[in-house]
Amino acid sequence: MLAHPVSDFLSNSAALCDAVLRLRGTALNEEMGRIVRSVMNSPLGDFLPADTHAMLLHPPVEEVLAANDDAVQSLTQDIVFEGQYFGRFVVSGRQQHYTDIDRQHLASLASLAASVLQVHSLAQRSTHAYVQVEAQLQHQAQILDHIHESVLTMDMNGFIISWNKGAERLFGYTAVEALGRNILFLYDDEDESFDDAFLAQGGRLMEVRRKKKSGEVFWASLSLSPLCDINDRSIGLIAYLTDITERKMAEERIHHLAYYDALTDLPNRSLLTKLVDQALTVAQRSKLSGCVLFIDLNRFKLINDTLGRRIGDELLREVARRFRAVLRDQDLVARLGGDEFAVGLFELGQHFEASMVAQKLLATLNTPILIDGHDLRVGGSIGISVYPQDGGDAETLLRLADIAMYRAKQEGGAEGDHVAFYSQDMNQGMQERMRIESGLRHALGNGELLLHYQPKFSITSGKIIGAEALVRWRHPERGLVPPAEFIPLAEATGLVVQVGEWVLEAACAQAKVWKDVGLPPIRLAVNVSAREFTSTLPGRVLDTLNRYGLEPSWLELEITESTLMHNIDRVIGIMDLITAMGVTLSLDDFGTGYSSLSYLKRFPIDTLKIDRSFTIGIPSDANDCAIANTIISIAQQLKHKVIAEGVETVEQLAFLKNSGCDEVQGYLFSRPLGAEEFEQALRENWTPGQSSRAA
């Protein structure tokens, strides 16, 4: 028996470990064969890896015959670790018989080889998995860095843990500068302090102010989503930010144009109404009085007509400055239009204090106003309505203060300054109102209402592309009653709902007639009041279309801005139901109400309509031009069509065309037409080769 010194075995064991770590393929197989021959002192010995054909078949080792024909002994040992098969050691060719100790040495070597090969296999798999994970992370990082949006993550305490290239571009900080810092360093000084409750709310979408490295403060759209670990536990937030400064500035511009008087920079009637209603809510809780003053300047028309509009405008600006100077910060003052102003007084202990304020306002007009060498003097007549005894909302108080102002003007004369509180006996027109209301109820049930159709024209083609259905009252005694006399009354009394139902029914009935005679579908626009815009509207529209066998392409609904700003989600739900059936929606009087761009983009509307109050001053009034251009620009960005109403001159049309307006309606093209006249216009409009018709 040959001895196997421990040092030789250890040396060969170390060589085996080194071979597994360094070598691959044939080189590894040969080195392991050499090691087994050395350990076993055998002339023949091989390592047969598991992936060789011979090992897959597990062939028996044939005996080697010596010269004396005695069998030469051989040994084999499988290399296995925890059921995983790596190969086999085979030794033979030694003259001496292999002993049990030799078998033990071979088994020990195979066990060591199996352990080392197992560890090496695990290390290889781990390395491969790590490389794959690292490659995936690099791929995701490249995606994040190449998107325009800024993406950053933070832990539950607001400390930044990742920062993409978009964030670097937006804020100006590199990832090295930002990582590890608290998110508060990006906040504007006006922002509230950091709040853990706020941080915990993922999925929020908000508009915020943030600060760049340069110190510039900007507006951003911020969306927050939860950052979770592998166990789906929240460990922070993912923040997505987009710069919306330009959009916010546009929104602020249109807000200012829509809510402030361009001449005096005072609030206009829309904003005053909103602010007064808010102040009345506070006054109700505090049990305080409130007053609205309606002020009309005396002798202004004479000055404006004599010296011109420029002098008149400067006079109005000076009056506005004087009024503002004598009022408290919490008092409201607005220009309603022309030479009419209004003041809202709240936090009053007694309503008679308003008369003292009225006298102070009139006193500011006693001092002459010097403009371009002209010594100008104007006075004023002031009507006052009182909350709560005269009314509980801004519109009512303004209306009653207006009535009182007319009484003040009557009592003071054209040249005299006077103040009058509203009283019941002033409203001498109440009987007339009641008479009109009763007549309108009668008209609804006795066929006295009819529709006229004002054509809508495409600016590009000049052809009729639709019409607005306008209700008219054919009174048996008074003839055609102007809509201005009965529509506001219908809105105030709630009769507008019945009128609206009648208009929808009559418009669809007429569309059915035109369809039956072979006219192509044309959109008839029907105005829908805020009172009609309820959850029952979609069903009523669908039922009406079905009863007359009309396709939705025959109908368009026009809604006003004020309709949209109460319970936004409910309104959008109703609009979605309407548009889902194929009926288009148009936003009427855009720019005169309460629209916010953040809401406007959510509304499924097809067309924005520029109100005639903005069209009338085009192109001479710079403010009307600015508003019209802004509305057209917004519509184009939101992929809406734009129609302008009240177009009466070729100059207005040229301006609107150059600004990108799509459609127009107004007396330049056609007055509202009866059904037969409109049908004739349609037929002429669709005659091949015929030029567009302007009635």
Rosetta blueprint (number, residue, H / E / L):
1 M L
2 L L
3 A L
4 H L
5 P L
6 V H
7 S H
8 D H
9 F H
10 L H
11 S H
12 N H
13 S H
14 A H
15 A H
16 L H
17 C H
18 D H
19 A H
20 V H
21 L H
22 R H
23 L L
24 R L
25 G H
26 T H
27 A H
28 L H
29 N H
30 E H
31 E H
32 M H
33 G H
34 R H
35 I H
36 V H
37 R H
38 S H
39 V H
40 M H
41 N L
42 S L
43 P L
44 L E
45 G E
46 D E
47 F E
48 L E
49 P E
50 A L
51 D L
52 T L
53 H H
54 A H
55 M H
56 L H
57 L H
58 H L
59 P L
60 P L
61 V L
62 E L
63 E L
64 V E
65 L E
66 A L
67 A L
68 N L
69 D L
70 D L
71 A E
72 V E
73 Q L
74 S E
75 L E
76 T E
77 Q E
78 D E
79 I E
80 V E
81 F E
82 E L
83 G L
84 Q E
85 Y E
86 F E
87 G E
88 R E
89 F E
90 V E
91 V E
92 S E
93 G L
94 R L
95 Q L
96 Q L
97 H L
98 Y L
99 T L
100 D H
101 I H
102 D H
103 R H
104 Q H
105 H H
106 L H
107 A H
108 S H
109 L H
110 A H
111 S H
112 L H
113 A H
114 A H
115 S H
116 V H
117 L H
118 Q H
119 V H
120 H H
121 S H
122 L H
123 A H
124 Q H
125 R H
126 S H
127 T H
128 H H
129 A H
130 Y H
131 V H
132 Q H
133 V H
134 E H
135 A H
136 Q H
137 L H
138 Q H
139 H H
140 Q H
141 A H
142 Q H
143 I H
144 L H
145 D H
146 H H
147 I L
148 H L
149 E L
150 S E
151 V E
152 L E
153 T E
154 M E
155 D E
156 M L
157 N L
158 G L
159 F E
160 I E
161 I E
162 S E
163 W E
164 N L
165 K H
166 G H
167 A H
168 E H
169 R H
170 L H
171 F H
172 G L
173 Y L
174 T L
175 A H
176 V H
177 E H
178 A H
179 L L
180 G L
181 R L
182 N E
183 I H
184 L H
185 F H
186 L H
187 Y E
188 D L
189 D L
190 E L
191 D L
192 E L
193 S L
194 F L
195 D L
196 D H
197 A H
198 F H
199 L H
200 A L
201 Q L
202 G L
203 G L
204 R L
205 L E
206 M E
207 E E
208 V E
209 R E
210 R E
211 K E
212 K L
213 K L
214 S L
215 G L
216 E L
217 V E
218 F E
219 W E
220 A E
221 S E
222 L E
223 S E
224 L E
225 S E
226 P E
227 L E
228 C E
229 D L
230 I L
231 N L
232 D L
233 R L
234 S E
235 I E
236 G E
237 L E
238 I E
239 A E
240 Y E
241 L E
242 T E
243 D E
244 I L
245 T H
246 E H
247 R H
248 K H
249 M H
250 A H
251 E H
252 E H
253 R H
254 I H
255 H H
256 H H
257 L H
258 A H
259 Y H
260 Y E
261 D L
262 A L
263 L L
264 T L
265 D L
266 L L
267 P E
268 N L
269 R H
270 S H
271 L H
272 L H
273 T H
274 K H
275 L H
276 V H
277 D H
278 Q H
279 A H
280 L H
281 T H
282 V H
283 A H
284 Q H
285 R H
286 S H
287 K L
288 L L
289 S E
290 G E
291 C E
292 V E
293 L E
294 F E
295 I E
296 D E
297 L E
298 N E
299 R L
300 F H
301 K H
302 L H
303 I H
304 N H
305 D H
306 T H
307 L H
308 G L
309 R H
310 R H
311 I H
312 G H
313 D H
314 E H
315 L H
316 L H
317 R H
318 E H
319 V H
320 A H
321 R H
322 R H
323 F H
324 R H
325 A H
326 V H
327 L L
328 R L
329 D L
330 Q L
331 D L
332 L E
333 V E
334 A E
335 R E
336 L E
337 G E
338 G L
339 D L
340 E E
341 F E
342 A E
343 V E
344 G E
345 L E
346 F E
347 E E
348 L E
349 G L
350 Q L
351 H L
352 F L
353 E H
354 A H
355 S H
356 M H
357 V H
358 A H
359 Q H
360 K H
361 L H
362 L H
363 A H
364 T H
365 L L
366 N L
367 T L
368 P L
369 I E
370 L E
371 I E
372 D L
373 G L
374 H E
375 D E
376 L E
377 R L
378 V L
379 G E
380 G E
381 S E
382 I E
383 G E
384 I E
385 S E
386 V E
387 Y E
388 P L
389 Q L
390 D L
391 G L
392 G L
393 D L
394 A H
395 E H
396 T H
397 L H
398 L H
399 R H
400 L H
401 A H
402 D H
403 I H
404 A H
405 M H
406 Y H
407 R H
408 A H
409 K H
410 Q H
411 E H
412 G H
413 G L
414 A L
415 E L
416 G L
417 D L
418 H E
419 V E
420 A E
421 F E
422 Y L
423 S L
424 Q H
425 D H
426 M H
427 N L
428 Q L
429 G L
430 M H
431 Q H
432 E H
433 R H
434 M H
435 R H
436 I H
437 E H
438 S H
439 G H
440 L H
441 R H
442 H H
443 A H
444 L H
445 G H
446 N L
447 G L
448 E L
449 L E
450 L E
451 L E
452 H E
453 Y E
454 Q E
455 P E
456 K E
457 F E
458 S E
459 I L
460 T L
461 S L
462 G L
463 K L
464 I E
465 I E
466 G E
467 A E
468 E E
469 A E
470 L E
471 V E
472 R E
473 W E
474 R E
475 H E
476 P L
477 E L
478 R L
479 G E
480 L E
481 V E
482 P L
483 P H
484 A H
485 E H
486 F H
487 I H
488 P H
489 L H
490 A H
491 E H
492 A H
493 T H
494 G L
495 L L
496 V H
497 V H
498 Q H
499 V H
500 G H
501 E H
502 W H
503 V H
504 L H
505 E H
506 A H
507 A H
508 C H
509 A H
510 Q H
511 A H
512 K H
513 V H
514 W H
515 K H
516 D H
517 V L
518 G L
519 L L
520 P L
521 P L
522 I L
523 R E
524 L E
525 A E
526 V E
527 N E
528 V E
529 S L
530 A L
531 R L
532 E L
533 F L
534 T L
535 S L
536 T L
537 L H
538 P H
539 G H
540 R H
541 V H
542 L H
543 D H
544 T H
545 L H
546 N H
547 R H
548 Y H
549 G L
550 L L
551 E L
552 P H
553 S H
554 W H
555 L E
556 E E
557 L E
558 E E
559 I E
560 T E
561 E H
562 S H
563 T H
564 L H
565 M L
566 H L
567 N L
568 I H
569 D H
570 R H
571 V H
572 I H
573 G H
574 I H
575 M H
576 D H
577 L H
578 I H
579 T H
580 A H
581 M L
582 G L
583 V L
584 T E
585 L E
586 S E
587 L E
588 D E
589 D E
590 F E
591 G L
592 T L
593 G L
594 Y L
595 S L
596 S L
597 L H
598 S H
599 Y H
600 L H
601 K L
602 R L
603 F L
604 P L
605 I L
606 D L
607 T E
608 L E
609 K E
610 I E
611 D L
612 R H
613 S H
614 F H
615 T H
616 I L
617 G L
618 I L
619 P L
620 S L
621 D L
622 A H
623 N H
624 D H
625 C H
626 A H
627 I H
628 A H
629 N H
630 T H
631 I H
632 I H
633 S H
634 I H
635 A H
636 Q H
637 Q H
638 L L
639 K L
640 H L
641 K E
642 V E
643 I E
644 A E
645 E L
646 G L
647 V L
648 E L
649 T L
650 V H
651 E H
652 Q H
653 L H
654 A H
655 F H
656 L H
657 K H
658 N H
659 S H
660 G L
661 C L
662 D L
663 E E
664 V E
665 Q L
666 G L
667 Y L
668 L L
669 F L
670 S L
671 R L
672 P L
673 L E
674 G L
675 A H
676 E H
677 E H
678 F H
679 E H
680 Q H
681 A H
682 L H
683 R H
684 E H
685 N H
686 W L
687 T L
688 P L
689 G L
690 Q L
691 S L
692 S L
693 R L
694 A L
695 A L
